[in-house]
Amino acid sequence: MEPFSILGIEYELGENKIDIRDLYKNSERIIEKTGIKCVHETNLIAEELAYKASKKLLDKFPIDPDVLIYVTQSQKYILPGSGVLLHDRLKISKDCKIFDINAGCSGFVQGLIMASSMISSHKNILIICADQYRDKLDPDDRSTKVVFSDGASAIMISSRPKIKISVLKSQIKGDYYHMLVQEKDGKKLHMSGRELWNFTRENIVPDINEVLEYFKNKDLICDNIFIHQASKVVVDGIEKELINAPRLHRNYENRGNTVSSTIPILIKDKKIDINSINSILSGFGVGLMSYTVGIETL
């Protein structure tokens, strides 16, 4: 894939901060397991959070992107895709190409792969991720209400050659789709945590280990691994099974699981210049599917 750089990242969380201790009496046990002390909920729609995050980014980097990639599973209409709505609100040039991706927790990495494959013929690519999962949750389902947050992120990809995707690993287990699913007609999201963890252990752990081995074989140091912030039990479980890996970055405690935005929010929160380090990004979830990339500095 072609070299690129990440020019900037901004994000927006749901305006209502919910303390898990206010939801349930046995909150300490719940927090100990999930690692999440608060979640964020919006009274708006995902598109509004996406607009706010994108406006922050474009105010800081006043660039008219050549391509807009919008990742969401919370779009306002069945059709058209929300990418055109954001294109209009952000007043982006009519020459801009628009791609909508229906993806969950692997969505940002999918968008990054797509952007890197197009960057040789486009100067700037805007990736927007936004999800409003709390609107999908069953109010009686404690396993999801203490985990998911509403949020959006905006990421500007530049053609300045600083990093490249050197390794790409992906796993698809379509016959497990029903382990994380929301049906039509107002039905709420269903999640089978045990099966999701089995998928993670059996697929994501080996993929990350392979990417670590790639860097080792090239005598390159890779000290930064950014994985989807599903919850403490998932991140801890993956870290425990990795071979000679650095400590994984975390920020789920006060952010919750923002679905497609967890990785860009994590990078932003840690104030790490991803253009100057070798790193691994891994997103996994709905599908069930996962995308793991090794990013190498030039």
N, C-alpha and C positions, 0 to 999 in steps of 0.2 A: 504494500500500500504506500501511497505517496506521503512524504514528510509534511508536517503541519505544525501549528502551535496553538495553544489555548490562550487567547488574548485576555479574556476576562470571564468571571462567573458572578452572578448575582442570584438571590433567591427571595421568596416571600412565603411566609408561613400563614396558616389560618389565624385570623385575628383573635380568636377565643382560645386562651390557654387553659387547659383543663388539668388540674392536679389529680393524679390517680388516687391520692389519699382521700380525696373528697368523693370518690365514686364507690368505694367498697370498704367494709370494716376491716377485712384481712388484707389491707393494701400492702403491708410490709412483705408478706410472702409473695404477692404478685410482683412487686417491684424487684425483689431479690431474684426472681426467675427471669423476668423480661429485661431488667436493667433500665426500664423506662419509667421516669418519675412524672412526666407530663406529656400530654399530646395536644395537638393544635387542630382546631375546627373552624371552618369558615361558614358564615351565613350567606356568602356570595356563591359563585360558581367557579369551577377550576379555571375557566377562561379569564376571569377577573384576576386571579392570582398570577396566571401566566402573563397577563398584560403588565401587572405591576412589577414583576421580576424583570421582564424584558425592558420596560421603560427605565428602570434603574440602570440596566446594562447599557442601553443606548444613550442615556444621558452622560454616562461616563466615557463611552466610546461611540461618538456620533458617526456611525458607519451605516451605510445602506447595504445590507447583505445581498449577495447574489442568490443565495439559497436559504429557505426557511424549512427546517425539519421540526415538526410538532409531534411530540410523543405524549399520548394521553389515553386513558380508558374512562375518561369522565367528560366526553364531549357533549356540547349543548344540544346538538341535533343529531339524528341518525344520519342525515345528509343535509348540507355538505359537511365535509370535515372542518374541524375548527381552525385549521391552518389558514384558510382563506379569511376567516373572521379576524384573526390576529394580524394578518397581513394588512387588512384594511385599517384596523384601529391604530397600528403602529406607523401607518403612512409610509410603507415600504414601496420601493419602485415597482411598477407593473411588470418589469422584466424579471423580477425575482421568481425563481422556481420554488414550488411548494410541495412538500411531501408529508403526509400524515402517517404516523406509525401507531397502530393499536397494540401497545405492549405495556406490561406492568414493570416489575422490578428489574428486568433486564433491559428496559427501554433506552436508558441513556447510553449504555455501551453499544446497543444496536445503532443508535443515532450517530455515535462517534465513528463507528465502522463505516457507515454510509457516507459521512462527511469526509473521512480520509480517502475514500475511493473517488470522490468528486473534486477534491481540493486542487488537483493539478490544473483544472480548467475553470476554477472559480476562486476569487480572491478572498471572500469572507462568507462563512456559513454560520447561520444562527440556529442553534439547537434549543428548543424550548420543551421542557418536561413539566407536566402539571397533572395532578390527580386529586380528586375529592372523594376518597374512599369512605370517609365517615358517613356520608350520605347513603352508602351501600350496606351499612352494618345493621345486623339484627340487634335491637336494644337489649335483648336478653343474652347475647353472646359475649360473655366476659373475655374470651380468648382473643377476640378481635378489637373490642372497644378499648382495651388497655394498650394496644400496639399501634394502630394506624393513625396517622396525622394527615391533614390536608396541607398541601404545599406545592410550590412551583419553583423552577429554576430556569435560568437563561444562560447560555454558554456561547461565546463567540469564538469560532474556529477561524484561524488566519492561515494564509498560504505561506507565511514566513517559516522556513524549514528549520525547526528546532528539535522536533521529536518525530518518531514514526512508530506505527504498530508493527512490531517484528514478529509477533506470535499471536495467532487467533485460535482459540478453542471454543467449540460450541457443543451443547448437548440438548437433544430434544426427546422428550418422553410423552408423546401425544396421548397415549392411552391412559395417562394419569391426569388428563385435563380437568376431570371432575373433582380433583383434590383441592383446587382453588378456582371457584367458578361462581358467576352470577348469571342466573337465567333472566329471561325477559319478564314483562308484565309485573314489574315492581317487586320481584323476589329479591331477597337479600343475599349478600355474599356468603358463600360456604367455604370454609378453610379446614383442611385436615392437617394439623400441625405435625403429627407423627410421620405421615407419608411425605410431606414436604422436607422434613429433616432427613429422611432416608434418601430422597433424591439428591439433597445437598451433599450428604456424606459420600454417596456412591459416585457422584459426577463432578461436583465443583472442587472437592478436595484433590482428586487426581489431576484435574486440569491445572489448578494453581501450582501443584507440585511440578508438573511438566514445564510450566513457564519458568519457575524458579530454577529448574535444571538447565534450561536454555541459557539463562544469565550466567549460571555457574560455569557452564562449558565454554562460554566466551570470556571468562574471567572478568565479568562485570558485576558490580555491586547493585543489588536491588533491595533497598531498605524500606520501601513504601508499598504497602498493599492496601488498596481501597476496595472493600467489598460492600455489597448491599447491606444496609443496616437493618436487618430483619428484626433482631432482638438480641439480647445478651446470650441467651442459650444457644442461638445459632452461630453468632460470631465466636463465642468461646469454644463451641464444638468444632468449628472449622479450624481455629487456631491450634487447638490441641492435637489435631490429626495431621497438620502440615509438617514437612520434613525440613529442619534447619531454616525455618522461616523467621523473619523479624516479627515483632509484635504488631498486630493489626491495629489500624486506626479505628477509633470509636467516637460517636457523638450522639448515639440513640437516646441517652439519658434525658436530655431536654429537648429533643427534636421528634422522637418517635420514628415510626416507619413511614416515610413520605413517598413510598413506592418508587416511581421512576426517578425521583430527585435525590435519593439518599446519597449517591456517590458524589455528584457535583456539590451538594451542600456540605458533605464531609470534607472535600478538598478545600472549599472556601473557608470553613470553620477552622481548619488546621493551619491556614495561612501558608501552605506549601506551594512553591513554584514548581508545578508539575513539568514545566518546560526544561528544567535543569536537573531532573533526577530520572533514573530508571524506575519504573513502577509497574504495578499490576492492578488492573481494574477488573472486577468480577460482579456481574449482575445476574440474578436468578429469581425465578418465580413463575408467574402465570404461564401456562402452556401444557405441561411444565417445560421450561427451557432455561438455558443459561448461556451467557456469552462472557468469556474471559480473555483479556488481551494483555500482552506484554508490551509496554511502551518504552522505547529505547531512545536515549538522547543521541544527537548527532554530533 
